[in-house]
Amino acid sequence: MKLTNKIAVITGGARGIGLAIAQRYLSEGASVVVADIDRGAIDDALATLQQQAPAEKVMGVELNVCDQTSIDAMVKTVIERFSGIDILVNNAAIFDMAPVLEVTEESFDKQFAVNTKGMFFTLQAVARSMVARGQGGKIINMASQAGRRGEALVSVYCASKAAVISLTQSSGLDLIKHRINVNGIAPGVVDTPMWEEVDALFARFENRPLGEKKRLVGEAVPFGRMGLPEDHTGAALFLASQDSDYVVAQTLNVDGGNWMS
Ligand SMILES: NC(=O)c1ccc[n+]([C@@H]2O[C@H](COP(=O)([O-])OP(=O)(O)OC[C@H]3O[C@@H](n4cnc5c(N)ncnc54)[C@H](O)[C@@H]3O)[C@@H](O)[C@H]2O)c1
């Protein structure tokens, strides 16, 4: 087991990719904290995780990454319950899309508030606790293939994820002196609740039947299908474990070859 006695916080961990990472970390010996804005989803996630490991190894915390008070309270609560935080997976995000001429200020601000600012200030708060503890740590930021190129209908989400890749580079360079590794993962297209929302938006803006866009993007992946949440857990384990100690400020594509194609 690669994460014995480690404490991992996973934002947006109540469903989708975050929940799959929580399950993998648990199976590798870590204690996991599911930190999410959705209380009902947290409770469902805890029920799932507690089938896998003793209740004392899992914790749910309500967190809104857009709210500094909420971030600070989450860090305090976790440190009170466990000895500190060893691993942070900055996974919470939201998606929206619209043609450039129709993007609203509200949509722009909300996506940047969660995906970029929320990601950064959660990283900062957890990194401060890691520095104070003096045992280093691992921080993994969930980026996207969307952060590597523009998309006509997805300008703001793409920009928010490009910023995640950039912040991963700068934070990685600044924090490695504290033996905190900051790296990222860039998924391609992944079959999660988020993609149900993405598909519905494409149906609206590209005038397609529901489900068609999802089918087409899956068929276009060189691997031959959409990603599943569990396809990302190997990379998340690598970046959380000692195996990646010399890996700094990188964002790893885990996308079935989608970006390369
Ligand atoms: N699904 C994909 O195709 C895909 C592709 C590339 C990148 N990603 C990225 O992977 C990550 C996980 O994606 P997913 O598909 O599992 O998403 P998801 O929508 O299924 O889950 C996201 C979770 O984040 C939580 N969340 C939303 N706003 C929050 C906030 N303000 N504070 C705390 N929690 C909040 C939600 O409640 C939810 O549980 C995201 O960063 C996403 O951008 C997903």
The ligand as a MOL file (V3000), in Angstrom:
LIG
                    3D

  0  0  0     0  0            999 V3000
M  V30 BEGIN CTAB
M  V30 COUNTS 44 48 0 0 0
M  V30 BEGIN ATOM
M  V30 1 N -15.9250 15.1130 -16.6330 0
M  V30 2 C -15.0500 15.5070 -17.5470 0
M  V30 3 O -15.1900 15.2250 -18.7540 0
M  V30 4 C -13.8360 16.3080 -17.1510 0
M  V30 5 C -12.8810 16.5590 -18.1330 0
M  V30 6 C -11.7550 17.3010 -17.8160 0
M  V30 7 C -11.5880 17.7740 -16.5240 0
M  V30 8 N -12.5330 17.5240 -15.5750 0 CHG=1
M  V30 9 C -12.2980 18.0570 -14.2410 0
M  V30 10 O -12.2350 16.9940 -13.2980 0
M  V30 11 C -12.7610 17.4360 -12.0510 0
M  V30 12 C -13.8810 16.5280 -11.5960 0
M  V30 13 O -14.8730 16.4980 -12.6260 0
M  V30 14 P -16.1910 15.6130 -12.5400 0
M  V30 15 O -16.5960 15.3720 -13.9220 0
M  V30 16 O -15.9840 14.4980 -11.5820 0 CHG=-1
M  V30 17 O -17.1960 16.7230 -11.9150 0
M  V30 18 P -18.5890 16.5690 -11.1600 0
M  V30 19 O -19.4090 17.7620 -11.5490 0
M  V30 20 O -19.1810 15.2310 -11.3710 0
M  V30 21 O -18.1550 16.7270 -9.6290 0
M  V30 22 C -17.6810 17.9560 -9.1520 0
M  V30 23 C -17.9000 18.0430 -7.6620 0
M  V30 24 O -17.4790 19.3500 -7.2410 0
M  V30 25 C -18.4030 19.8400 -6.2870 0
M  V30 26 N -18.3580 21.3090 -6.2470 0
M  V30 27 C -18.8490 22.1660 -7.1710 0
M  V30 28 N -18.6860 23.4270 -6.7560 0
M  V30 29 C -18.0590 23.3670 -5.5580 0
M  V30 30 C -17.6140 24.3530 -4.6370 0
M  V30 31 N -17.8120 25.6650 -4.8530 0
M  V30 32 N -16.9820 23.9480 -3.5150 0
M  V30 33 C -16.8020 22.6230 -3.2690 0
M  V30 34 N -17.2330 21.6400 -4.0910 0
M  V30 35 C -17.8440 22.0180 -5.2260 0
M  V30 36 C -19.7420 19.2970 -6.7580 0
M  V30 37 O -20.7280 19.3020 -5.7210 0
M  V30 38 C -19.3660 17.9030 -7.2430 0
M  V30 39 O -19.4840 16.9330 -6.2110 0
M  V30 40 C -13.1850 18.8950 -12.2700 0
M  V30 41 O -12.1140 19.7430 -11.8850 0
M  V30 42 C -13.4100 18.9670 -13.7580 0
M  V30 43 O -13.2720 20.2820 -14.2560 0
M  V30 44 C -13.6560 16.7820 -15.8640 0
M  V30 END ATOM
M  V30 BEGIN BOND
M  V30 1 1 1 2
M  V30 2 2 2 3
M  V30 3 1 2 4
M  V30 4 1 4 5
M  V30 5 2 4 44
M  V30 6 2 5 6
M  V30 7 1 6 7
M  V30 8 2 7 8
M  V30 9 1 8 9
M  V30 10 1 8 44
M  V30 11 1 9 10
M  V30 12 1 9 42
M  V30 13 1 10 11
M  V30 14 1 11 12
M  V30 15 1 11 40
M  V30 16 1 12 13
M  V30 17 1 13 14
M  V30 18 2 14 15
M  V30 19 1 14 16
M  V30 20 1 14 17
M  V30 21 1 17 18
M  V30 22 2 18 19
M  V30 23 1 18 20
M  V30 24 1 18 21
M  V30 25 1 21 22
M  V30 26 1 22 23
M  V30 27 1 23 24
M  V30 28 1 23 38
M  V30 29 1 24 25
M  V30 30 1 25 26
M  V30 31 1 25 36
M  V30 32 1 26 27
M  V30 33 1 26 35
M  V30 34 2 27 28
M  V30 35 1 28 29
M  V30 36 1 29 30
M  V30 37 2 29 35
M  V30 38 1 30 31
M  V30 39 2 30 32
M  V30 40 1 32 33
M  V30 41 2 33 34
M  V30 42 1 34 35
M  V30 43 1 36 37
M  V30 44 1 36 38
M  V30 45 1 38 39
M  V30 46 1 40 41
M  V30 47 1 40 42
M  V30 48 1 42 43
M  V30 END BOND
M  V30 END CTAB
M  END
